[in-house]
Amino acid sequence: MSDLTEKQKEFVDDLAMQQVNSMNNDDVFIHAVEQKVNEMETHVKEYFHQRLHFHRKNKNNPSTK
């Protein structure tokens, strides 16, 4: 994902982390995040899904950090 700027990477990473932290807590927020992701360009979506997977994995298994 070298075609993303650091600012874009930080934004997408934060969005992914927020979604993981809000799972099962805030359906409205999750829907809003999903809407934002659907509007992203393909390469940004791919990066979002990579980061989402990373944060979910770390939330479920904190010893892998």
FITORBA-131369 format. One line per field, with one value per residue: residue number from 1; x, y, z of N, C-alpha, C, O, CB in turn. Coordinates in nm, 2 decimals. Glycine has a CB too. Example, Ala and Ser with C-alpha at 12.3 -4.5 7.8 and 13.67 -1.06 7.14 Angstrom:
% FITORBA-131369
tigu <- c(1, 2)
n.c1 <- c(1.32, 1.28)
n.c2 <- c(-0.57, -0.22)
n.c3 <- c(0.78, 0.71)
ca.c1 <- c(1.23, 1.37)
ca.c2 <- c(-0.45, -0.11)
ca.c3 <- c(0.78, 0.71)
c.c1 <- c(1.32, 1.29)
c.c2 <- c(-0.33, 0.00)
c.c3 <- c(0.78, 0.79)
o.c1 <- c(1.42, 1.34)
o.c2 <- c(-0.33, 0.11)
o.c3 <- c(0.85, 0.80)
cb.c1 <- c(1.13, 1.41)
cb.c2 <- c(-0.45, -0.06)
cb.c3 <- c(0.90, 0.57)
This chain:
% FITORBA-131369
tigu <- c(1, 2, 3, 4, 5, 6, 7, 8, 9, 10, 11, 12, 13, 14, 15, 16, 17, 18, 19, 20, 21, 22, 23, 24, 25, 26, 27, 28, 29, 30, 31, 32, 33, 34, 35, 36, 37, 38, 39, 40, 41, 42, 43, 44, 45, 46, 47, 48, 49, 50, 51, 52, 53, 54, 55, 56, 57, 58, 59, 60, 61, 62, 63, 64, 65)
n.c1 <- c(0.08, 0.19, 0.11, -0.05, -0.07, 0.11, -0.07, -0.32, -0.30, -0.28, -0.54, -0.71, -0.62, -0.69, -0.97, -1.03, -0.95, -1.13, -1.37, -1.33, -1.31, -1.57, -1.73, -2.03, -2.12, -2.21, -2.42, -2.50, -2.27, -2.10, -2.23, -2.20, -1.92, -1.89, -2.02, -1.85, -1.63, -1.72, -1.73, -1.47, -1.18, -1.06, -0.80, -0.77, -0.97, -0.88, -0.65, -0.78, -0.92, -0.71, -0.60, -0.81, -0.84, -0.59, -0.63, -0.85, -0.75, -0.55, -0.70, -0.85, -0.64, -0.43, -0.16, -0.02, 0.08)
n.c2 <- c(-0.12, 0.12, 0.34, 0.50, 0.79, 0.88, 1.01, 0.93, 0.65, 0.66, 0.76, 0.56, 0.34, 0.42, 0.44, 0.17, 0.06, 0.19, 0.07, -0.20, -0.16, -0.08, -0.28, -0.47, -0.28, -0.03, 0.01, 0.21, 0.36, 0.17, 0.12, 0.37, 0.38, 0.16, 0.27, 0.48, 0.33, 0.20, 0.40, 0.46, 0.45, 0.16, 0.07, 0.19, 0.08, -0.19, -0.16, -0.07, -0.30, -0.48, -0.35, -0.37, -0.64, -0.69, -0.54, -0.67, -0.92, -0.87, -0.77, -0.99, -1.16, -1.05, -1.10, -1.12, -0.87)
n.c3 <- c(0.00, -0.08, -0.22, -0.07, 0.14, 0.44, 0.61, 0.51, 0.56, 0.84, 0.90, 0.79, 0.94, 1.20, 1.17, 1.12, 1.37, 1.54, 1.45, 1.53, 1.81, 1.86, 1.80, 1.85, 2.02, 1.92, 1.68, 1.50, 1.47, 1.35, 1.11, 1.00, 0.96, 0.78, 0.57, 0.50, 0.42, 0.20, 0.02, -0.04, -0.25, -0.43, -0.36, -0.11, 0.04, 0.04, 0.21, 0.44, 0.51, 0.56, 0.78, 0.96, 0.99, 1.12, 1.36, 1.47, 1.51, 1.70, 1.91, 1.98, 2.06, 2.25, 2.31, 2.08, 2.00)
ca.c1 <- c(0.00, 0.28, 0.05, -0.12, 0.02, 0.10, -0.20, -0.43, -0.28, -0.32, -0.69, -0.77, -0.59, -0.78, -1.11, -1.04, -0.94, -1.26, -1.47, -1.30, -1.34, -1.71, -1.81, -2.13, -2.16, -2.27, -2.46, -2.50, -2.13, -2.05, -2.29, -2.13, -1.78, -1.91, -2.06, -1.73, -1.54, -1.78, -1.71, -1.33, -1.12, -1.04, -0.67, -0.78, -1.05, -0.79, -0.57, -0.87, -0.95, -0.58, -0.58, -0.92, -0.80, -0.48, -0.68, -0.94, -0.66, -0.48, -0.80, -0.88, -0.52, -0.34, -0.02, 0.05, 0.12)
ca.c2 <- c(0.00, 0.24, 0.45, 0.58, 0.88, 0.85, 1.07, 0.84, 0.53, 0.69, 0.78, 0.43, 0.26, 0.47, 0.40, 0.02, 0.04, 0.23, -0.03, -0.31, -0.13, -0.05, -0.40, -0.51, -0.17, 0.09, -0.03, 0.33, 0.40, 0.06, 0.15, 0.49, 0.34, 0.08, 0.36, 0.55, 0.24, 0.17, 0.52, 0.47, 0.39, 0.02, 0.04, 0.23, -0.03, -0.30, -0.12, -0.07, -0.44, -0.53, -0.30, -0.42, -0.78, -0.68, -0.50, -0.78, -1.03, -0.82, -0.76, -1.13, -1.23, -0.94, -1.15, -1.11, -0.73)
ca.c3 <- c(0.00, -0.08, -0.29, 0.03, 0.22, 0.58, 0.67, 0.47, 0.64, 0.98, 0.90, 0.77, 1.06, 1.31, 1.14, 1.15, 1.51, 1.60, 1.42, 1.62, 1.95, 1.87, 1.77, 1.95, 2.11, 1.85, 1.54, 1.42, 1.43, 1.26, 0.98, 0.94, 0.92, 0.66, 0.46, 0.46, 0.36, 0.07, -0.07, -0.06, -0.36, -0.41, -0.29, 0.03, 0.10, 0.07, 0.32, 0.55, 0.55, 0.62, 0.92, 1.04, 1.03, 1.22, 1.49, 1.53, 1.56, 1.82, 2.02, 2.03, 2.11, 2.28, 2.32, 1.95, 1.98)
c.c1 <- c(0.09, 0.22, -0.04, -0.02, 0.01, -0.03, -0.31, -0.42, -0.32, -0.48, -0.75, -0.75, -0.68, -0.92, -1.13, -1.03, -1.07, -1.37, -1.45, -1.35, -1.49, -1.80, -1.90, -2.17, -2.24, -2.30, -2.46, -2.36, -2.07, -2.10, -2.22, -1.99, -1.80, -1.94, -1.94, -1.64, -1.59, -1.76, -1.56, -1.29, -1.08, -0.91, -0.68, -0.87, -0.97, -0.71, -0.66, -0.89, -0.83, -0.57, -0.69, -0.89, -0.69, -0.54, -0.77, -0.85, -0.59, -0.58, -0.84, -0.76, -0.42, -0.19, 0.05, 0.10, 0.27)
c.c2 <- c(0.13, 0.36, 0.54, 0.67, 0.84, 0.90, 0.98, 0.71, 0.55, 0.69, 0.64, 0.34, 0.29, 0.43, 0.25, -0.01, 0.08, 0.13, -0.15, -0.28, -0.11, -0.17, -0.44, -0.40, -0.06, 0.06, 0.09, 0.37, 0.30, 0.09, 0.27, 0.46, 0.26, 0.17, 0.43, 0.46, 0.21, 0.28, 0.53, 0.40, 0.24, 0.00, 0.09, 0.13, -0.15, -0.28, -0.12, -0.21, -0.51, -0.48, -0.35, -0.56, -0.78, -0.64, -0.60, -0.89, -0.99, -0.81, -0.89, -1.20, -1.12, -0.98, -1.14, -0.97, -0.72)
c.c3 <- c(0.00, -0.15, -0.19, 0.11, 0.36, 0.65, 0.63, 0.55, 0.78, 1.00, 0.89, 0.89, 1.18, 1.29, 1.16, 1.30, 1.58, 1.57, 1.51, 1.76, 1.97, 1.84, 1.88, 2.04, 2.04, 1.71, 1.45, 1.37, 1.33, 1.12, 0.92, 0.89, 0.79, 0.54, 0.41, 0.38, 0.22, -0.03, -0.10, -0.20, -0.33, -0.32, -0.14, 0.10, 0.13, 0.19, 0.45, 0.60, 0.61, 0.76, 1.01, 1.08, 1.14, 1.35, 1.55, 1.58, 1.69, 1.94, 2.07, 2.09, 2.14, 2.29, 2.19, 1.92, 1.98)
o.c1 <- c(0.06, 0.28, -0.10, 0.09, -0.08, -0.08, -0.40, -0.52, -0.39, -0.53, -0.84, -0.83, -0.73, -0.99, -1.23, -1.11, -1.12, -1.45, -1.55, -1.41, -1.54, -1.92, -1.86, -2.24, -2.33, -2.22, -2.42, -2.34, -2.01, -2.03, -2.20, -1.95, -1.72, -1.90, -1.92, -1.58, -1.51, -1.76, -1.53, -1.36, -1.05, -0.91, -0.62, -0.84, -0.98, -0.69, -0.61, -0.89, -0.84, -0.54, -0.67, -0.91, -0.70, -0.50, -0.77, -0.88, -0.59, -0.54, -0.86, -0.79, -0.32, -0.11, 0.17, 0.15, 0.32)
o.c2 <- c(0.22, 0.47, 0.64, 0.63, 0.76, 0.83, 0.95, 0.65, 0.46, 0.64, 0.61, 0.27, 0.21, 0.39, 0.20, -0.09, 0.01, 0.10, -0.20, -0.36, -0.11, -0.17, -0.44, -0.42, 0.00, 0.08, 0.08, 0.40, 0.34, 0.08, 0.27, 0.51, 0.28, 0.14, 0.45, 0.50, 0.20, 0.26, 0.62, 0.32, 0.21, -0.09, 0.03, 0.10, -0.20, -0.36, -0.17, -0.24, -0.60, -0.56, -0.38, -0.60, -0.85, -0.70, -0.62, -0.94, -1.07, -0.83, -0.91, -1.30, -1.11, -0.89, -1.15, -0.95, -0.61)
o.c3 <- c(0.07, -0.14, -0.24, 0.13, 0.40, 0.74, 0.72, 0.60, 0.84, 1.09, 0.97, 0.93, 1.25, 1.38, 1.22, 1.34, 1.67, 1.66, 1.57, 1.82, 2.08, 1.85, 2.00, 2.14, 2.10, 1.62, 1.33, 1.26, 1.24, 1.02, 0.80, 0.78, 0.69, 0.43, 0.29, 0.28, 0.12, -0.15, -0.18, -0.25, -0.21, -0.23, -0.05, 0.22, 0.24, 0.28, 0.55, 0.72, 0.69, 0.85, 1.13, 1.20, 1.23, 1.45, 1.68, 1.69, 1.78, 2.05, 2.19, 2.16, 2.06, 2.28, 2.19, 1.81, 1.96)
cb.c1 <- c(-0.09, 0.41, -0.04, -0.20, -0.03, 0.23, -0.22, -0.42, -0.13, -0.26, -0.73, -0.72, -0.44, -0.77, -1.14, -0.92, -0.82, -1.30, -1.46, -1.15, -1.27, -1.75, -1.72, -2.08, -2.03, -2.18, -2.60, -2.57, -2.04, -2.09, -2.44, -2.12, -1.71, -2.01, -2.17, -1.65, -1.53, -1.93, -1.76, -1.25, -1.00, -1.02, -0.56, -0.85, -1.17, -0.70, -0.50, -1.01, -1.00, -0.46, -0.59, -1.06, -0.75, -0.38, -0.75, -1.03, -0.55, -0.41, -0.93, -0.94, -0.47, -0.38, -0.02, -0.04, 0.05)
cb.c2 <- c(0.00, 0.20, 0.41, 0.49, 1.03, 0.91, 1.21, 0.81, 0.49, 0.82, 0.87, 0.37, 0.27, 0.62, 0.43, -0.05, 0.11, 0.37, -0.07, -0.35, 0.00, 0.06, -0.52, -0.63, -0.10, 0.21, -0.09, 0.45, 0.40, -0.08, 0.17, 0.60, 0.25, -0.03, 0.46, 0.60, 0.11, 0.15, 0.64, 0.40, 0.47, -0.05, 0.12, 0.37, -0.07, -0.33, 0.02, 0.00, -0.52, -0.48, -0.15, -0.42, -0.86, -0.57, -0.36, -0.83, -1.06, -0.69, -0.68, -1.20, -1.33, -0.88, -1.29, -1.16, -0.64)
cb.c3 <- c(0.12, -0.15, -0.40, 0.13, 0.20, 0.66, 0.62, 0.32, 0.63, 1.03, 0.79, 0.64, 1.09, 1.32, 0.99, 1.08, 1.57, 1.54, 1.28, 1.61, 1.98, 1.78, 1.73, 2.03, 2.16, 1.87, 1.54, 1.50, 1.56, 1.31, 1.00, 1.05, 1.03, 0.69, 0.51, 0.58, 0.44, 0.08, 0.00, 0.05, -0.42, -0.54, -0.36, 0.03, 0.00, -0.05, 0.30, 0.52, 0.43, 0.54, 0.92, 0.95, 0.90, 1.17, 1.48, 1.42, 1.45, 1.80, 1.96, 1.91, 2.01, 2.41, 2.38, 1.84, 2.08)
